[in-house]
Amino acid sequence: MSPARDVGKLTVNVHPVQVSRYARGTERGCHSLVAFEVAVQHQAPVVYGKYQLLELLARGGMAEVFKAKSHGVEGFEKVLVIKRILPELSSNPDFVEMFINEAKIAVTLSHANVVQVFDLGRADETYFIAMEYVAGSDLATVLRRARKYDKPLPIELAVYV
């Protein structure tokens, strides 16, 4: 359960895993950002390998992170995160090796404050890591909200984080 703290206009919900470094198109295997953004507006699923991409959570200089869903037999579904190398970096062997090493190291970690890694794979010419999804705000969003309302982060929450 995430602690919630009301600080004037600032209500904060944080899960410790969110503070760690980590975890809709119509065309099958769509990995184009433009196609993805158009698809999100129409809310149609994007199939990426064996996963269904639901929502773009973040995009950085090296990778993008999606909320996704995995499907199994008899209606089994699991929500997770897909961290995918940007398509333009997929052909860089040094970067790909670094990404694969990240996944191999992360899968060995087992701690309540570190998301679990479920899969390392390749789809549509790009590598990805499938990881545990943790609902809630990330630390950057919480801090931005606190600054917006000129409210300090409560000591109890800062210590928890």
Disulfide bonds with the S-S distance in Angstrom:
none
